[in-house]
Amino acid sequence: MLPVASLSETLCRTLQDQNVILSAPPGAGKSTYLPLRLLEQEWLAGRKILMLQPRRVAVRAIAGYLAEQLGEPVGHTIGYRIRGEARVSAGTRLEILTEGLLTRLIQQDPELGGVGLIIFDEFHERNLHGDFSLALSLESQAALREDLRLLVMSATLENMPLERILPDAAHLRTEGRSFPVDIRYQTINPHQPWLATMASVIRKTLAEESGSLLAFLPGAGEIRRLVEQLESELPDNVRLYCLYGDLGKEAQMAAIAPLSSGERKLVLATNIAETSLTIEGIRVVVDSGLEKVARFDLNQGITHLTLQKVSQASATQRAGRAGRLGPGICYRLWGEEQHSRLARQTVPQILLADMAPLQLEAAAWGAELTDLPLLDKPTDAQLAQSSELLRKLGALDKNGKITPHGRQLCQLGCHPRLANMLLAAKAMDDASLSLACYLAVLVESKDPLGRADTVSVELRLDYLLRRGGDPLSRLAANWASRLGIRLTRFDSDQAGVLLARAYPDHIAKSRGNGRYLLASGLGVQLDESDSLCRHEYLVVTNLLQSRSGDAKAGLAAPVPLARLKTDYSHLISQHFNAQWDEDQRQIRAISQLRLGKIVLSSENQAQLDEPQLQTLWAQLVRDKGLDWLPMPENASQWLARVRLAAEQLPEFDSQQWTEQALLKDLENWLLPYLGKSRSFKQLAALDFLSLLKNRLDWQALSLLDRELPGHITVPSGSRCALRYEQDGTVTLSVRMQEIYGLAETPVLCRGKIVLSIELLSPARRPLQKTRDLAGFWAGSYKEVQNEMKGRYPKHFWPDDPATAQATTKTKKAMSH
């Protein structure tokens, strides 16, 4: 008896009154036993059950298994629906579907008429659409359908605070029907490719162990390379199968189907085989410990596959596949110590993905994405990026509300980028829409040419049209049917014009040598031999990360500048760019038309009015900083004084005189006085001292002159300048004879600042620096006196300078 059978009666009874969260490991019968029991419940009153699965291959497999239990073909009582494929009828009562389709159903019918129960299977995978469709289901239940029931089934509830969004749900738990699995760690030789190690382990295991073997690899590419290493060396009774998402339906179903007696199976799979699928006869698992995860790069605006180590939770799920039918073995291609350092759980997809599709869905629902009952909320950075894109596509208005155009995009059920292209093409003609259908398929599918010498979209379109009847052409025909047309002939050289509708931020301008700059600011590299490089403007899609810093183009099509200017005038802006001509020492103003970060046209601006000049000067000064301004010494010294006052005196604003504050306030203290100045010479003619003083009132100016004066009168009667340093030091440079009689060092700023006195010779050369004048007179003055008497005998060098008469004269002049 399956483990869930023991609690099925409790679960069915509980669901009649409340939502249920069921925790049961793989093999417990969640997907294959409970749905049929639930169909028998009277409280459903003939209403339909929707059961969500994150993977298409699992949808087909489970539908087939359940229908077989009833002795019916799929499409009668048990049906399924995935994108582009449906087997349902009016009599279907249990419909298994992928999660994105539930979102569409709820958006079209928020009350979910005729549905009594929604089952969220394999919820621990934290699929993006699973999280979102659960949130919409909860909102529908709360506002419109109190009688709707939700059953969330998961292999584990660890790190999933479901009670936060399902506070009134009952929690049920059962153990799985699994046998002991012997975990064997295999440390990989760092000098040997891990794929070669995996092939070696598989060969050895097939030779030494009985039963079928399931190997987990990160992606289809690694699977294909491993097939090349193994297929010619397998035992006669071993059949080799592959299992990954992009594989054809027949090949996927063959991988999980039972074999005839005496035959063994070797299945090379991605993480698609971690949970829902049951593969008959598996006794041994070989786990690479690697997976490929789609991550959206906010800086580059592209989604890329990242190779990473699996979490401990995923490793446990994978190992469990070996213990479904009896005791099994799991080889892990990493060390036991390394296992303890793996992340405990997989990061939820909602924290890694492009939020544009979900944000548009939330807006169509009438809510902010962060207001929905989600287990994890996207970050502010994710939402800012997606909001900007949706505004560019015209899907959201400036307040973040959905537009009528946005609602049309949402109804198509694809990425808003592609929906925007399809709707634009539909408004043109059937030929343009036919082209757009092919483009939508090309962008979302594996490259039909594999590795080609060019990334040309037109070349790939011609290839598909010549072949005809291939899977991609069938997908294009499916799109055409959904949009109400039959595919017709089209002109493929319009591909760039249509792709720009989907990727306005991926319009690119050549920088030479195969390098392009996207409107988003990202750099893109094409092979220099690619014939597309002769075009100045391209639309580039399917970007790939590159070690060079620039992304690599996956697909590209040329687009004429004239079409950019007409079709994207709403995204084009005029900029005045001030360029400082260092040779001429003056502003050279350029008027530019820009689409995002790329410059479409540029011309010199001969005449500029005062507001334009002020804008350009502000940009220039802010870029270069205050030190670039030709401030005379008196203005620089005054600025140093007032900054010191701001530090020391409470009457002054400490933030008013920082570089940041002065640059921010250029429009008030500097720019109005520039007039039509364009040259550095004209700038230098400004009275900077007066401009800075204008920022203080009369009282503050008086206080500044009193507490931190620019000059000081010394005992000789001379008025000497004080020098204010950046570090707050205030220095008086004065000939020694002029401060005879000054017993103590002068202080400023209410006694807070002691002057630094630089004592000079009669020839104004530095002799000594001191902040302790009394100590100098009583100490090292004697050495200076002896030296100076010999060098300057005509000048007065008293024995007691602290009480001597200050003078500016020689001894002879003093005697008269």
Buried (B, 14 or more C-beta within 10 A) or exposed (E): EBBBBEBBEEBBEBBEEEBBBBBBBBBBBBBBBBBBBBBEBEBBEEBBBBBBBBBBBBBBBBBBBBBEEEEEEBBBBBBBBBBEEBBBEEEBBBBBBBBBBBBBBBBEEBEBEEBBBBBBBBBBBBBBBBBBBBBBBBBBBEEEBEEBBBBBBBBBBEEBEBEEBBEEBBEBEBEBBBBEBEBBBBEBEEEEEBBBBBBEBBBEBBEEBEBBBBBBBBBBEBBEBBBEBBEEEBEEEBBBBBBBEEBEEEEBBBBBEEBEEEEBBBBBBBBBBBBBBBBEBBBBBBBBBBBBBEBBBBEBBBBBBEEBBBBBBBBBBBBBBBBBBEEBBBBBBBEEEBBEEBEEBBBBBBBBBBBBBBBBBBBBBEBEBEEBBBBBBBBEEBBEBBBBBBBBBBBBBEEEEBBEBBBBBBEBBBBBBBBBBBBBBBEBEBBBBBBBBBBBBBBEBEEBBEEEEBBBBBBBBEBBBEEEEEEBBEBBBBBBEBBEBEBEEBEBBBBBBBBBBBBBBBBBBBBEEBBBBBBBEBBBBBBEEBEBBEBEBBBBBBBEBEEEEBBBBBBBBBBBEEBBBEBBEEBBEEEBBBEBEEEEEBBBBBBBBBBBEBBBEEEEBEEBEEEBBBBBBBBBBEEEEBEEBEBEEBBBBBBBBBBBBBEBBEEBBBEBBBEEBBBEEBEEBBBEEBEEBBEBEEBBEBEBBEBBBEBBEEEBBEBBEEBBBBEBEBBBEBEBBBBBEEEEBBBBBBBBBBBBBBEEBBEBBEEEBBBBBBBBBBEEEEBBEBEEBEEBBEEEBEEBBEEBEEEBEEBBBBEEBBEBEBBBBBEEEEEE
